[in-house]
């Protein structure tokens, strides 16, 4: 009997009048931030974690056939989704690539948000292992579903991955160059055991944020996907504390 696979979907948890937009990682899905979303729901926040185009399928090529510009549009449309539902107070946070887009949203329209930030995101220019990680992810997904993926076939993915990552880095560069435009309070979480990006890059980002209040939290035992790491409880509490300190208009 063929095993049914539950594919990830966008996550919308309507609750209180304060809305939090959570954006997921490059090879991830809203499952990246599901536990954080549930913890915030318990605190009476409305939470929306959209699924980026091409993600959440059983074919990694679906991601590679999309573009970072599409994901930037997805991020903007996610804000519009919340606004159309009547939410006036929105905070935006993202994991890894999602954090690039949350940061860019804050640089483009800081006045539209009460605050926001990122978790383990390469905003400042740093060395990364994202390409290697994506190829490993692709191999695991494909072999779990349909076929053995040979090393020869896997190498055909690399040029696509590297081309796409260059466009994501361009998105990060746009955000980094406009960090001084951010006026809303800003949150940064960085894992000390980050295997995907150079962890120290977060300090370079912080140096560009002198014009606004920012919070920087360091998690020495955690890996890149900090939302499911060994310090998850402390991380969730720190995010909750940051959100609680924002100037929400909706009481």
SVG drawing of the C-alpha trace seen along z (x, -y; Angstrom):
<svg xmlns="http://www.w3.org/2000/svg" viewBox="-11 -57 44 59">
<polyline fill="none" stroke="black" stroke-width="0.4" points="0.0,0.0 1.4,-3.4 2.2,-5.7 0.4,-9.0 2.7,-12.0 1.4,-15.1 2.7,-18.1 3.3,-21.4 0.8,-24.2 0.6,-27.8 -0.3,-28.3 -2.8,-30.8 -3.7,-31.0 -6.2,-33.9 -6.3,-34.9 -5.8,-38.3 -5.5,-41.7 -1.7,-41.7 -0.4,-39.9 3.0,-38.2 4.2,-37.2 6.7,-34.4 8.7,-33.6 10.4,-30.2 13.8,-29.2 15.2,-28.4 14.7,-24.7 12.0,-24.7 8.3,-25.3 6.0,-26.8 7.0,-23.7 10.2,-25.5 8.3,-27.9 5.3,-25.9 6.4,-25.4 7.1,-29.1 3.8,-29.9 1.9,-27.7 3.8,-29.3 2.8,-32.8 -0.8,-31.7 -1.0,-30.7 -0.1,-34.3 -3.0,-35.6 -1.2,-36.6 -2.5,-36.0 0.2,-34.2 0.6,-33.8 3.3,-31.6 2.9,-31.5 4.3,-28.8 6.7,-30.3 6.1,-29.4 7.7,-26.1 8.1,-24.9 6.4,-22.0 6.5,-19.6 8.2,-16.3 10.4,-17.7 13.2,-20.0 13.4,-21.2 10.1,-23.1 12.1,-25.4 14.9,-25.8 12.4,-26.7 11.1,-29.6 13.0,-32.9 13.9,-34.9 11.9,-37.8 8.8,-35.6 9.5,-34.9 9.9,-38.7 6.5,-39.1 5.1,-36.3 6.4,-38.2 4.7,-41.4 1.5,-39.6 1.6,-38.0 1.6,-41.5 -1.3,-42.4 -3.2,-39.2 -3.0,-40.3 -3.9,-43.9 -6.9,-42.8 -8.1,-40.9 -8.0,-44.0 -4.8,-43.7 -3.2,-47.1 -0.4,-46.0 2.1,-43.6 5.5,-42.3 7.5,-40.4 10.2,-37.8 11.9,-35.2 14.3,-32.2 17.4,-32.2 16.2,-33.2 12.8,-34.2 14.8,-36.6 16.3,-38.2 12.8,-39.0 11.5,-40.1 14.5,-42.5 13.9,-43.8 10.2,-44.4 11.4,-46.5 13.8,-48.5 11.2,-49.2 8.2,-50.0 9.4,-50.3 6.3,-52.4 4.0,-49.5 5.4,-47.3 5.6,-47.6 8.9,-45.6 10.6,-42.6 13.8,-40.8 15.5,-37.6 16.8,-34.2 20.1,-33.0 20.0,-35.0 23.0,-36.0 22.1,-39.7 25.8,-40.9 28.0,-39.3 29.3,-36.0 30.4,-32.6 27.7,-30.0 27.2,-26.2 23.7,-26.7 24.5,-25.1 25.8,-21.9 22.9,-21.8 20.4,-22.1 21.9,-19.3 21.8,-17.1 18.1,-18.1 17.3,-17.3 19.0,-13.9 17.0,-13.0 13.7,-14.2 14.0,-12.4 15.3,-9.1 12.5,-9.2 9.9,-9.2 10.8,-7.9 14.3,-6.9 17.9,-6.7 19.6,-10.0 23.1,-9.3 25.9,-11.7 26.1,-12.3 22.5,-13.5 22.9,-15.5 25.7,-17.5 23.3,-18.7 21.4,-20.5 24.5,-22.5 24.5,-25.2 20.8,-25.8 21.4,-26.1 24.3,-28.4 22.5,-30.7 19.5,-30.9 21.6,-31.5 23.3,-34.4 19.9,-36.1 19.1,-35.4 22.4,-37.0 21.4,-40.0 18.2,-40.3 20.3,-40.2 22.6,-42.9 19.6,-45.1 18.4,-44.7 21.9,-45.2 22.5,-48.4 19.3,-49.9 19.5,-48.8 19.7,-52.4 16.2,-52.9 14.8,-50.7 13.1,-52.7 11.1,-49.9 12.6,-47.8 14.7,-45.0 15.3,-41.4 18.3,-39.1 18.8,-35.6 22.0,-33.7 23.0,-30.1 26.5,-29.6 26.8,-26.2 25.4,-27.4 26.5,-25.0 25.1,-27.0 26.3,-30.5 29.2,-32.3 27.6,-33.1 29.7,-36.2 28.1,-38.0 25.2,-39.0 27.5,-41.4 28.3,-43.1 24.6,-43.5 24.1,-44.9 26.7,-47.6 24.5,-49.0 21.5,-49.3 22.6,-52.1 19.6,-54.3 17.0,-52.0 16.6,-49.8 17.7,-46.3 17.9,-43.0 20.6,-40.5 20.4,-37.0 23.1,-34.4 22.4,-30.7 25.7,-28.8 24.3,-25.3 22.0,-25.7 22.4,-24.9 21.1,-26.8 17.4,-25.9 17.2,-27.5 13.4,-27.2 13.7,-23.4 17.1,-23.4 18.1,-22.5 17.6,-26.1 14.1,-26.4 12.3,-27.1 14.6,-30.0 14.5,-31.2 10.6,-31.2 10.7,-33.1 13.1,-35.7 10.9,-36.2 7.8,-36.6 9.6,-39.1 10.7,-41.1 7.1,-41.2 5.7,-42.1 7.9,-45.2 6.7,-46.6 4.4,-49.6 1.3,-47.8 -1.6,-50.1 -4.2,-47.3 -4.5,-46.4"/>
</svg>
